[in-house]
Amino acid sequence: MRFLCEQTLLDQAVSVVSRAVSSKSVLPVLEGICIHAAEDGKITLTGNDMEIAVESVIEGEVMQPGEVVINAKMLGGIVRSIASGTVSVETNDKNLTLIKSGGARFEIAGISTDEFPDLPVVDPEYSISIPAKMLKNMIAKTGFAVAVSDNNPILTGCLLKIEKSGLTMVALDGYRLAMCNTKMENDFDEKSIIIPEKSLNELGRILGDTDEDVKINATARNAIFMFDNCKLVTRLIEGNYINYQSVIPRDFEFDFTCETSRLLESIQRVSLIILSDVVKSPVKFNIGDGNMNISCTTTAGNVDDNIPVDVGDKFLEIGFYNRYLLEALKSIDAETIRIKLNTDKSPMVITPEEGEEFLYLVLPLRLRAE
């Protein structure tokens, strides 16, 4: 194999596909990137850890077609270290690979592609196209609420529900729920898929700021996301997602508006004295008499802040884990939100001031008696 390509293109492709490379595996080939140079000048780089696979295609000048697997960490370091310009890559029949650029010359041992796993075949049993920016926004608004534990494997993924009028993405971990709704004029066939958290996060990073559409092909077990010159293939989590609608209250005793930035900054301030994320010191809300007092007390001290709100003559004292509220508020780009509450044992629900673009639900923490 022998080809020439631009350093910037190769660097970008290596960075993208490295997200699907295993950092530590009993099979060295899974810690590598497969490079395939074709006669038509297309150079395909692939990372595959058997759960997620990413493929990126760049253009170059191919003098001799071929393929080799090179350790991803080593390849990434080499490509980043060389100056921008033309890079020459050449591999002999023993997979010894020579990489040259300017005055730099690297000779490294490659690996045969015989044991490198093929990308799963995802026949277009179901196919739609949506704007990449829309998908990235939905991931940003929900992905943080996916469950980390695999006690219930279904919750370690994010539900993508495709309906005739648009898309809904939902994540929940048993303590909170994040939902994002997007309306579209397309008349989609209805389908639901559950995307693993790792695949979802990597997809969000790879999407970047592209203005193109993402084509999604899905079967019962796998899905492929295609955009620009990239492909991301992932297994799907099989099973029925939890009936999330049943946990969202419909009626509320408290329903008031608040500036998103004001609430976010207030919770950030009172969180400064929370010294450990392991001990979940509650952030306490005292709501009533036209005011929302937000406070926290730990062994480091105590702090409180106040936000004027219109709640009439009702009163409520309730506590929450600060990180759950902060992650939800940081994902919101609306200037004003609605906060909805009932009792000190029922969840807080956060929605836009108008519309149904997003919904966050956070369960309260039990407050200790003073």
Backbone torsions as a table, in degrees:
resi	resn	phi	psi	omega
1	MET	NA	137.4	176.6
2	ARG	-153.2	128.6	178.3
3	PHE	-152.8	162.9	173.9
4	LEU	-119.9	143.0	175.5
5	CYS	-155.2	170.5	179.1
6	GLU	-81.3	137.4	-179.2
7	GLN	-58.2	-40.9	-177.7
8	THR	-63.6	-40.2	179.0
9	LEU	-67.6	-43.5	-179.5
10	LEU	-65.8	-40.5	179.2
11	ASP	-61.9	-44.6	179.8
12	GLN	-64.1	-43.3	-179.5
13	ALA	-65.4	-42.7	178.5
14	VAL	-61.7	-42.3	179.7
15	SER	-61.7	-41.6	-178.1
16	VAL	-67.8	-51.4	-174.3
17	VAL	-74.3	-20.4	178.2
18	SER	-61.8	-21.4	-180.0
19	ARG	-66.4	-18.3	179.9
20	ALA	-106.5	12.1	-178.7
21	VAL	-94.5	135.4	177.7
22	SER	-68.0	130.5	-179.5
23	SER	-76.5	-25.9	179.3
24	LYS	-151.9	116.4	-177.0
25	SER	-142.0	152.5	175.4
26	VAL	-71.1	-17.5	177.3
27	LEU	-104.7	108.6	-179.0
28	PRO	-55.5	-29.0	-178.0
29	VAL	-63.7	-27.3	180.0
30	LEU	-78.0	-11.0	175.7
31	GLU	-93.8	9.3	-176.8
32	GLY	-117.3	170.3	175.2
33	ILE	-109.9	129.0	177.4
34	CYS	-85.2	124.6	177.7
35	ILE	-110.8	122.9	-179.5
36	HIS	-123.6	119.0	178.7
37	ALA	-105.6	125.0	-177.3
38	ALA	-106.9	162.0	-177.4
39	GLU	-61.5	-28.8	-177.3
40	ASP	-79.0	5.5	178.0
41	GLY	89.5	1.8	178.5
42	LYS	-89.1	129.7	-179.8
43	ILE	-114.1	116.2	-174.7
44	THR	-106.4	125.4	176.2
45	LEU	-110.3	136.1	-175.9
46	THR	-136.6	135.6	169.7
47	GLY	-117.5	140.3	-176.4
48	ASN	-153.7	114.0	178.5
49	ASP	-104.8	16.7	178.1
50	MET	80.9	-12.1	174.2
51	GLU	-107.8	-38.0	-179.9
52	ILE	-137.7	141.4	177.7
53	ALA	-131.2	138.5	178.8
54	VAL	-128.2	134.2	-179.7
55	GLU	-126.1	135.5	177.9
56	SER	-132.1	135.6	-177.7
57	VAL	-115.4	129.8	176.2
58	ILE	-124.9	163.2	179.0
59	GLU	-96.5	146.2	177.3
60	GLY	-160.2	-169.3	176.4
61	GLU	-112.8	109.2	-176.1
62	VAL	-99.0	114.1	178.2
63	MET	-88.8	-31.2	179.3
64	GLN	-143.9	113.2	179.9
65	PRO	-63.5	156.3	177.8
66	GLY	164.7	-174.1	-179.0
67	GLU	-155.0	155.6	178.9
68	VAL	-159.9	157.2	173.9
69	VAL	-110.2	129.5	179.6
70	ILE	-123.7	138.6	178.7
71	ASN	-50.7	125.2	-172.3
72	ALA	-63.3	-42.4	-178.4
73	LYS	-63.9	-43.1	-180.0
74	MET	-67.2	-45.5	-179.0
75	LEU	-61.9	-43.5	179.3
76	GLY	-60.8	-42.7	178.9
77	GLY	-64.5	-40.1	179.9
78	ILE	-65.0	-49.7	-175.5
79	VAL	-64.7	-37.6	178.5
80	ARG	-68.4	-30.0	-173.2
81	SER	-79.9	-20.9	-176.2
82	ILE	-89.3	156.7	-177.6
83	ALA	-73.4	156.6	177.1
84	SER	-63.8	148.2	-176.3
85	GLY	141.5	-158.4	-177.4
86	THR	-86.5	135.0	177.7
87	VAL	-112.7	136.0	175.7
88	SER	-108.3	130.1	178.0
89	VAL	-125.2	127.4	-176.9
90	GLU	-139.7	133.6	-178.8
91	THR	-126.8	135.6	177.3
92	ASN	-94.1	-175.4	-174.6
93	ASP	-71.4	-7.8	175.5
94	LYS	-104.8	14.2	177.9
95	ASN	68.4	12.6	173.0
96	LEU	-71.4	124.7	-170.4
97	THR	-114.6	129.9	179.9
98	LEU	-109.7	121.6	178.5
99	ILE	-116.9	122.5	-177.2
100	LYS	-128.8	141.6	174.7
101	SER	-158.5	123.5	-177.3
102	GLY	59.7	-127.6	178.7
103	GLY	-92.6	-0.6	-177.1
104	ALA	-89.1	142.1	-179.3
105	ARG	-142.5	121.4	179.6
106	PHE	-120.0	132.1	175.0
107	GLU	-121.4	113.1	-173.9
108	ILE	-130.6	156.2	179.8
109	ALA	-81.6	123.9	174.8
110	GLY	-94.7	179.0	-178.8
111	ILE	-125.1	143.1	176.7
112	SER	-61.8	146.7	-179.5
113	THR	-84.1	0.7	-174.9
114	ASP	-58.0	-37.0	-176.8
115	GLU	-98.5	3.1	179.5
116	PHE	-74.6	129.3	-174.9
117	PRO	-69.0	139.7	174.8
118	ASP	-72.8	153.9	174.4
119	LEU	-66.1	138.9	175.6
120	PRO	-58.3	140.5	178.3
121	VAL	-83.1	122.2	179.4
122	VAL	-117.5	91.8	176.6
123	ASP	-65.3	143.8	-176.8
124	PRO	-71.6	64.3	176.1
125	GLU	-64.1	-32.8	177.1
126	TYR	-144.0	133.1	-175.4
127	SER	-146.3	132.6	173.2
128	ILE	-141.0	163.9	173.7
129	SER	-127.3	133.6	179.0
130	ILE	-137.7	156.6	178.2
131	PRO	-61.8	135.6	-179.0
132	ALA	-60.5	-40.5	-178.9
133	LYS	-63.7	-34.5	177.8
134	MET	-64.6	-46.5	-179.6
135	LEU	-63.8	-42.8	179.5
136	LYS	-62.2	-40.3	178.5
137	ASN	-63.1	-41.5	-179.9
138	MET	-65.7	-39.3	178.2
139	ILE	-63.8	-44.2	-178.9
140	ALA	-63.3	-31.9	-176.9
141	LYS	-84.3	-9.3	-175.5
142	THR	-132.2	-31.2	-169.1
143	GLY	-55.9	-31.0	-176.9
144	PHE	-67.9	-15.8	-176.0
145	ALA	-96.6	6.1	177.8
146	VAL	-69.8	141.9	-178.9
147	ALA	-67.2	140.1	177.9
148	VAL	-86.3	-40.2	-179.8
149	SER	-73.7	150.2	178.6
150	ASP	-102.7	25.1	176.6
151	ASN	-58.2	-35.5	173.1
152	ASN	-127.2	96.4	-174.2
153	PRO	-53.7	-30.6	-179.7
154	ILE	-58.1	-36.4	-175.7
155	LEU	-79.9	-6.4	176.7
156	THR	-84.3	7.5	175.7
157	GLY	-128.8	170.6	-179.6
158	CYS	-109.0	132.0	178.5
159	LEU	-80.6	126.9	170.2
160	LEU	-111.4	109.7	-177.2
161	LYS	-105.0	116.5	-177.8
162	ILE	-103.0	122.5	-178.8
163	GLU	-125.3	171.2	-177.5
164	LYS	-59.9	-32.7	-174.8
165	SER	-95.6	-3.7	-178.5
166	GLY	153.9	-159.0	-175.0
167	LEU	-125.2	148.2	173.2
168	THR	-130.0	132.6	175.5
169	MET	-118.2	133.1	-174.8
170	VAL	-134.0	138.0	172.3
171	ALA	-136.9	141.1	174.9
172	LEU	-152.5	151.9	-177.7
173	ASP	-127.7	13.8	-179.6
174	GLY	96.6	-16.9	179.6
175	TYR	-119.8	-18.0	-178.9
176	ARG	-154.9	163.8	179.4
177	LEU	-138.4	139.1	175.4
178	ALA	-127.7	130.9	-178.1
179	MET	-137.4	137.8	176.8
180	CYS	-130.0	130.9	-179.9
181	ASN	-115.2	136.6	177.3
182	THR	-132.0	124.9	178.8
183	LYS	-88.9	138.1	176.8
184	MET	-138.4	153.4	-179.0
185	GLU	-83.8	-12.2	179.9
186	ASN	-64.2	145.4	178.7
187	ASP	-96.4	75.6	-175.8
188	PHE	-72.4	149.6	166.4
189	ASP	-74.8	141.1	-175.2
190	GLU	-74.4	137.1	177.8
191	LYS	-162.3	149.4	175.5
192	SER	-127.3	133.7	174.7
193	ILE	-131.5	151.5	179.1
194	ILE	-114.6	114.1	-173.7
195	ILE	-98.3	127.3	178.4
196	PRO	-57.6	148.9	-175.9
197	GLU	-58.1	-43.6	-179.2
198	LYS	-60.8	-47.0	-179.6
199	SER	-62.7	-39.5	-178.6
200	LEU	-64.3	-46.6	-179.1
201	ASN	-65.2	-42.3	179.4
202	GLU	-66.0	-37.7	177.3
203	LEU	-61.1	-44.3	179.2
204	GLY	-60.3	-39.2	179.6
205	ARG	-70.5	-43.0	-176.2
206	ILE	-68.8	-32.5	-177.7
207	LEU	-57.8	-35.1	178.8
208	GLY	57.3	-137.4	-177.8
209	ASP	-113.1	27.0	-178.7
210	THR	-62.0	143.6	178.1
211	ASP	-95.0	0.0	-177.0
212	GLU	-79.0	170.7	174.2
213	ASP	-85.0	156.1	172.4
214	VAL	-106.6	127.4	175.2
215	LYS	-95.0	128.6	-178.8
216	ILE	-114.8	119.0	170.8
217	ASN	-108.2	136.1	-176.9
218	ALA	-141.8	143.4	169.9
219	THR	-119.4	-168.8	179.7
220	ALA	-69.5	-24.7	-172.5
221	ARG	-114.9	-26.4	-174.8
222	ASN	-135.3	159.8	174.3
223	ALA	-140.4	148.7	176.3
224	ILE	-127.4	132.3	178.9
225	PHE	-111.2	120.7	-175.7
226	MET	-119.6	128.6	-179.3
227	PHE	-159.7	152.4	-175.7
228	ASP	46.0	-125.2	176.6
229	ASN	-111.5	31.2	-176.5
230	CYS	-120.9	153.4	170.5
231	LYS	-133.5	138.3	170.2
232	LEU	-123.9	121.5	179.7
233	VAL	-112.3	133.3	-178.9
234	THR	-139.1	148.4	167.9
235	ARG	-72.3	155.9	175.9
236	LEU	-108.2	155.2	175.5
237	ILE	-85.1	122.8	-177.1
238	GLU	-89.0	145.7	179.8
239	GLY	130.1	178.9	-179.6
240	ASN	-98.4	129.9	179.6
241	TYR	-71.7	154.9	-179.8
242	ILE	-61.9	145.9	176.5
243	ASN	-72.4	81.9	-173.7
244	TYR	-66.7	-27.4	-179.2
245	GLN	-62.8	-28.6	-176.6
246	SER	-70.6	-18.5	-178.0
247	VAL	-94.9	-3.9	-179.1
248	ILE	-92.3	116.5	177.8
249	PRO	-60.9	152.3	-179.1
250	ARG	-107.6	-26.4	-179.8
251	ASP	-121.2	146.9	-174.6
252	PHE	-137.9	143.4	174.2
253	GLU	-77.7	-35.5	-179.9
254	PHE	-116.6	130.8	178.5
255	ASP	-151.2	100.8	-175.0
256	PHE	-141.3	161.7	-179.0
257	THR	-98.2	158.1	-179.4
258	CYS	-157.1	146.7	175.1
259	GLU	-70.2	128.7	-177.5
260	THR	-58.0	-49.0	-177.1
261	SER	-64.7	-35.3	-178.9
262	ARG	-65.4	-44.2	179.6
263	LEU	-69.1	-42.5	179.1
264	LEU	-59.3	-48.1	-178.9
265	GLU	-64.5	-35.9	179.7
266	SER	-66.0	-45.2	-179.9
267	ILE	-67.3	-36.4	176.4
268	GLN	-61.8	-39.6	-179.7
269	ARG	-65.4	-49.0	-176.8
270	VAL	-71.6	-17.7	178.8
271	SER	-78.5	-10.9	-176.6
272	LEU	-62.5	-23.4	-179.0
273	ILE	-97.9	4.0	174.9
274	ILE	-84.3	109.2	-170.7
275	LEU	-86.4	-17.6	-175.7
276	SER	-142.0	136.8	176.5
277	ASP	-80.9	-13.7	-179.9
278	VAL	-74.4	-46.2	176.3
279	VAL	-87.9	106.7	-173.3
280	LYS	-81.2	80.7	176.6
281	SER	-66.3	120.9	-175.3
282	PRO	-70.7	143.3	167.2
283	VAL	-88.7	122.0	-172.3
284	LYS	-99.4	134.5	175.8
285	PHE	-109.9	123.3	169.4
286	ASN	-111.2	110.4	-172.5
287	ILE	-113.9	130.2	177.7
288	GLY	156.8	160.4	176.9
289	ASP	56.5	41.8	175.6
290	GLY	73.6	17.7	-175.3
291	ASN	-145.9	147.4	172.0
292	MET	-119.8	106.3	178.4
293	ASN	-90.5	123.7	-179.7
294	ILE	-113.6	124.2	-173.8
295	SER	-142.3	166.0	175.8
296	CYS	-154.3	140.9	177.9
297	THR	-129.2	126.0	176.5
298	THR	-135.7	-177.0	178.3
299	THR	-65.9	-17.1	179.7
300	ALA	-81.7	-19.6	-178.3
301	GLY	146.7	-156.1	178.6
302	ASN	-145.6	155.7	-178.9
303	VAL	-152.5	147.9	174.3
304	ASP	-146.3	158.3	-178.2
305	ASP	-143.1	159.9	-175.7
306	ASN	-132.3	139.9	176.4
307	ILE	-131.0	124.4	177.3
308	PRO	-70.1	132.4	178.6
309	VAL	-140.2	156.6	-178.8
310	ASP	-99.8	96.8	-178.1
311	VAL	-123.3	9.4	179.8
312	GLY	69.0	-142.7	-175.3
313	ASP	-104.5	19.8	179.6
314	LYS	-92.4	153.6	-178.1
315	PHE	-130.3	145.7	178.3
316	LEU	-153.7	136.4	172.1
317	GLU	-118.0	125.4	-174.3
318	ILE	-152.7	150.2	-177.7
319	GLY	-124.4	152.1	-178.9
320	PHE	-141.2	156.1	172.4
321	TYR	-74.2	123.0	-171.2
322	ASN	-60.7	-39.0	-175.5
323	ARG	-63.4	-36.7	179.7
324	TYR	-63.6	-39.7	178.9
325	LEU	-71.9	-42.0	-177.8
326	LEU	-62.7	-43.9	-178.9
327	GLU	-63.7	-38.6	177.8
328	ALA	-66.8	-48.0	-176.7
329	LEU	-65.7	-35.2	-179.7
330	LYS	-67.6	-23.2	-179.0
331	SER	-85.6	-8.2	-175.1
332	ILE	-91.1	128.7	176.5
333	ASP	-103.9	1.3	176.3
334	ALA	-77.7	141.9	-178.3
335	GLU	-70.3	-34.1	-175.9
336	THR	-127.8	141.2	179.1
337	ILE	-126.0	164.0	171.7
338	ARG	-105.2	135.4	176.0
339	ILE	-112.9	127.8	-175.0
340	LYS	-125.9	131.1	-175.8
341	LEU	-143.5	160.9	173.0
342	ASN	-125.1	-80.8	-178.2
343	THR	-120.3	177.8	179.9
344	ASP	-73.1	-4.5	178.9
345	LYS	-111.5	-0.2	-179.1
346	SER	-109.2	159.6	-171.5
347	PRO	-73.9	159.2	167.6
348	MET	-87.5	135.5	176.3
349	VAL	-117.2	129.7	-179.5
350	ILE	-117.9	126.4	179.3
351	THR	-135.4	171.0	172.9
352	PRO	-65.2	160.4	175.8
353	GLU	-60.3	-38.8	176.1
354	GLU	-133.1	145.8	175.5
355	GLY	88.6	-173.9	-174.5
356	GLU	-133.3	33.0	-175.8
357	GLU	-63.0	-37.1	-179.9
358	PHE	-145.3	161.1	174.3
359	LEU	-150.7	131.1	175.5
360	TYR	-122.3	137.0	178.2
361	LEU	-126.7	130.4	-179.4
362	VAL	-131.6	126.0	177.5
363	LEU	-75.6	147.5	-178.8
364	PRO	-80.9	162.3	170.4
365	LEU	-98.6	149.6	178.0
366	ARG	-73.4	130.7	178.1
367	LEU	-89.3	138.2	177.1
368	ARG	-74.3	148.4	176.6
369	ALA	-65.9	135.6	-179.9
370	GLU	-65.6	NA	NA
